[in-house]
Amino acid sequence: MEYSNCWLQYHSLSNANQREIVVLCKEKSAILLNAVNELDLAFHSLYGRKITVVTEEDRYQTAKTGIYLKSDSSVSMQDNSKDGYTITCAAGKCTITATGEAGLLYGVFALLRNLQVQKVADFDVWSFQEEKTPSNPLRMLNHWDNMDGSIERGYSGKSFFFGKDELLVNERTVMYARLVASVGINAVVINNVNVKGAATALISDRYYNELHSMAEILAAYGVQLFISINFAAPIELGGLATADPCDSSVRSWWKKRAEELWSKVPSLGGFLVKADSEGRPGPFTYGRTHADGANMLADALRPFAGLVIWRCFVYNCQQDWRDTKTDRARAGYDNFMPLDGTFADNVILQIKNGPMDFQVREPIAPLFGGLKNTNIILEVQIAQEYTGQQRHVCYLIPWFKEILLFHTCCGKTNDQVVDIVSGRTYNNHNCGIAAVSNTGDDFNWTGHDLAGANLYGYGRLAFDTELSAETIATEWISETFGTKEKIQEHVLKILMMSWRTYEKYTSPLGIGWMVKPNGHYGPDVDGYEYDRWGTYHRADHKGIGVDRTGSGTGYYDQYNEPLASMYADITSCPEELLLFFHHVDYDYILTSGKTVLQHIYDTHFEGADEAEMFLELWQQLQGMMEEDIYQRTLERFLHQKDHAKEWRDVINSYFYRKTGIIDQYHRPLY
Amino acid sequence: MEYSNCWLQYHSLSNANQREIVVLCKEKSAILLNAVNELDLAFHSLYGRKITVVTEEDRYQTAKTGIYLKSDSSVSMQDNSKDGYTITCAAGKCTITATGEAGLLYGVFALLRNLQVQKVADFDVWSFQEEKTPSNPLRMLNHWDNMDGSIERGYSGKSFFFGKDELLVNERTVMYARLVASVGINAVVINNVNVKGAATALISDRYYNELHSMAEILAAYGVQLFISINFAAPIELGGLATADPCDSSVRSWWKKRAEELWSKVPSLGGFLVKADSEGRPGPFTYGRTHADGANMLADALRPFAGLVIWRCFVYNCQQDWRDTKTDRARAGYDNFMPLDGTFADNVILQIKNGPMDFQVREPIAPLFGGLKNTNIILEVQIAQEYTGQQRHVCYLIPWFKEILLFHTCCGKTNDQVVDIVSGRTYNNHNCGIAAVSNTGDDFNWTGHDLAGANLYGYGRLAFDTELSAETIATEWISETFGTKEKIQEHVLKILMMSWRTYEKYTSPLGIGWMVKPNGHYGPDVDGYEYDRWGTYHRADHKGIGVDRTGSGTGYYDQYNEPLASMYADITSCPEELLLFFHHVDYDYILTSGKTVLQHIYDTHFEGADEAEMFLELWQQLQGMMEEDIYQRTLERFLHQKDHAKEWRDVINSYFYRKTGIIDQYHRPLY
């Protein structure tokens, strides 16, 4: 089993000072043992230094160099901050203080990260102070791994959680736990939200032992295991005639199942549920509401402090494309707003960042700022389903920052998405962020080596939403590639440009969906235009875009004012979302002075040029890193350069053929 | 195992005369036993009459009613006609004469068919005379069945030849043999031309026993078994380092393999080969020609009179869509014409009817009329890959008739496709027709019950190319549904209209390919437009079509004169192929007086209306046939009606959006 250590390489910083380091750790819990192990491993790699673990304060006090992992439950802290930590380093002594064990582990990873980012040559003379409380209570990863080993929307090989309908519990599981814990992830769902076949039986005695082993490995890194469940499990697994959430036999089936499950896997966090969506069963089958369904499960899980995370990705996937009034973008709000305030306290609604589905650009889903009495998790996707599938580089953290900083106008203060999901706005604690994971059993975990920045970055951002995308990228580059300046500079430039570059050469101005159906890779402008998925651009020879104002689908009105008015008015609508909200003529003039059509041409030529520039920037790094990393990433950049041109030419030619209007710079169109 | 008898139902004609029938059959070969069995089964069902088999002429002469299966090897006959037969019936005595045993079997099936078609109530007073010699030496079916049980482009369930990497030899195999023999098929390839995995090992001892059983069942119905082989078998199966056809170790590997194979399965007919096509291995890998590859195999198979059938479906499937000079339509001719005259006598080139790939309408492949010194088989497809996938009704025999009757202008006489493939034109005998089969393990064999007419019709037409599509349909209806007049009338009307109806509501004027990629089902006008498959329509806001004249790809010039000039001149080019040969403006006026665009609108509305009419015609037959046949076919007609509207609206709306030109009758466009 071969795998990379990703950003836990601990590239050597100096071998000048090899003095022993005394680590004081009074307790011997699994988490603290792992924290100490990490220090051992890291200091050996970074400095060639050994650590000695002691439990007596004396030995630490008399040592020249020492690290004190200090549990301090006396400090009264708010709910989130059980995972918080304080680091104080000076003159060779470093104290990491935390209320909880996970906080101490995070402190250790923070210490190691800062040593690398600051290129600290001598730990003994370093002064450092940091105090952090995680921004979000829940910082989750959702894996869409199937039990046959395949991964839905996976672009990095096969699953390392499952194979041949069995759980895989091995040394890679430990490495996974280290990686995600190092960036602050504290909860993972290991199986696909589309629960079928053997996965339905994950909550049966067939898998209890393996689940328990998996859960313990994760828990020893402060990570809680969650499971996606099949809402029809009472039928498929229990042999009942119904899965009606209001049926007493169903309710008691889930209660008993939960009792059994938690007795075998006590550290389990709860369930993730995709119900009544894209063919999955749910409460609608029985004329019940999502609240009926979620609350029924919540009742069953309450004795074990289990959470029910209920996805809001519910829409009609059998739409008639001729119907211009039905609007998939409306569906989440229309379905869930009427239920606000009716969900149990251990239910959390998980809401995708946009109203559609992880396009390179979308408005923020109006349920953020809509729901006021419901626990919410923001769902983002680091699996690059619509953003280049880890063959193109697309660093998503700048986009996630925009999402988090969006003002929903739900109140005068604390109205940003980040305020809502952190629990600040409505003073709740079952909330946070989840990301659909981009991992698989490829050597480098993420297919594209640079996609590692999204896995790292997502975790870091979820833990500390104040961090800038650039800071996070810089950290990741230092930890992954070491501190060579040219790598630092070129990779940072590529990463920071990459999302907007991808946006430029793909579908324009917020319209989305110009991808090949099913696989979602590569351009196909009309691929979804005459289909049932509710994803249209409505282009004709005169114009393009979806009218979601009052004269159209009325979607704009799901936003709080003044957002609704801003989106409805073509002159105030942000131009990057112009075609999402408005149907406009190709000769409509943008603030740049360009027509919409010329803007499309220009951005596509620019985007493809930038992809070519990424390749050149990368090629200048040959010899500065391990050759195999260089080569496998080079291949992806070569492909991205060609594929960006394909995107450019298909999109531009489509509009050229439809309009007959040439590019004002006479660049080739076909 | 449940399956229908299809057209071998033998619906009762009369029970008035139940006198015994004496069948004189002097030999007891497997084929003759099957012929006698068929008489037994049929006369019991048709008339409630028993047959008694005798070997002595006396017993037959003294009987009141008798059938004489008479082998007459004294008659000198041309090559084809070993499968021919003569039937003479009068006053209760009927003699079927043939040179070969298969001829006698065909005579029996012909006798039974004629009794049904003519609704003969009393066999004893029936006078009948028929003499037939099959039009084509080889009358093949190609099954694209994979050994895991799936079928490539299969629309009728799973394979009945294979499952879980094993051959299935059972009573359904016998029924299959009866069905295909009854219409004159004399050769079948049971495995997919894309030979992968276990199928590569079909020619190894792992499968010899099962192959032998399969071959013997088929041979007992006059059907020869062929196998698709993997050109890379010497590597994958033999462990050689190469599959180079000029390498002596490769040549001797194939020789030895053939010796072993024929020693175990002596009735084997030969190999079908798809090489250097769509990713399959072939001689190009080693810088060799198709002739090198085919002749090498031919050498190995010659001692056993084995045939090598080599497919000409070779083209560049990595084309740049921006490149308007490269033309997939040219590929077959460009690849194979230079090799004319270089193939061994036991090699046959198998050529698809059109230069592209089984579209609803294409010109005839110019290799017909081009190749003069090469054995040829015409390949058609009754699997309705591009013609509604056996969910739409599309009776293809009218189309096959057009193909066969096409004058290639390769000479003054005998210049039709039918002349060439029958061997008439160039006086050869390794030639004929092959069809990609439409069968699977569905109860009705063909998914759509009415698709049975294509299986039946293909065989009948291959045996007797003089038959009209209408005659064949009428036969099939009588044999399948019995003789009720209203069924006769409605089903005949549906069948005879269905191909042109399908053409009307799908891609217009010969351009093809407006289907969803990969699955090939349902409309997607641009689905293949910006892709690598060489299948483009080149539509812009002003016009549509591919210029294949001298100003374009020059494809027209692969035809003999005066065809080349006819196609090149827009005024003489047949309008149903207009967009195949010319790029024309939407306002170009057709002979109907309509513009191209209005023609598109009109045909699409007409076609969808006709599909609705088919449904109504079918609904009027309820109660006149078995309810389950009625119902499962009704479902398909309901779907076809809706899906034809989907086709209509997508195609029309695409052009409306591209041009802004409304329908002159103001019908809805979207």
Contacts between the chains, C-beta under 8 A, distances in Angstrom:
chain1	res1	chain2	res2	distance
A	321	B	670	7.5
A	322	B	649	6.5
A	322	B	653	8.0
A	322	B	670	4.7
A	516	B	517	7.3
A	517	B	516	7.3
A	517	B	517	8.0
A	523	B	530	6.7
A	524	B	526	7.0
A	524	B	527	7.2
A	524	B	530	7.3
A	525	B	526	6.6
A	526	B	524	6.9
A	526	B	525	6.6
A	526	B	526	4.6
A	526	B	527	7.8
A	526	B	654	7.4
A	527	B	524	7.2
A	527	B	526	7.9
A	527	B	527	7.4
A	530	B	523	6.7
A	530	B	524	7.2
A	530	B	646	8.0
A	530	B	649	7.8
A	530	B	650	4.3
A	530	B	653	7.2
A	530	B	654	7.6
A	539	B	657	6.8
A	540	B	656	7.6
A	540	B	657	3.7
A	540	B	658	7.4
A	540	B	660	6.8
A	541	B	541	5.3
A	541	B	657	6.5
A	541	B	658	5.8
A	541	B	659	6.4
A	541	B	660	4.8
A	542	B	660	6.6
A	646	B	530	7.9
A	649	B	322	6.4
A	649	B	530	7.7
A	650	B	530	4.3
A	653	B	322	7.9
A	653	B	530	7.1
A	654	B	526	7.4
A	654	B	530	7.6
A	656	B	540	7.6
A	657	B	539	6.7
A	657	B	540	3.7
A	657	B	541	6.5
A	657	B	658	7.5
A	658	B	540	7.4
A	658	B	541	5.9
A	658	B	657	7.5
A	658	B	658	5.6
A	659	B	541	6.4
A	660	B	540	6.8
A	660	B	541	4.7
A	660	B	542	6.6
A	670	B	321	7.5
A	670	B	322	4.6
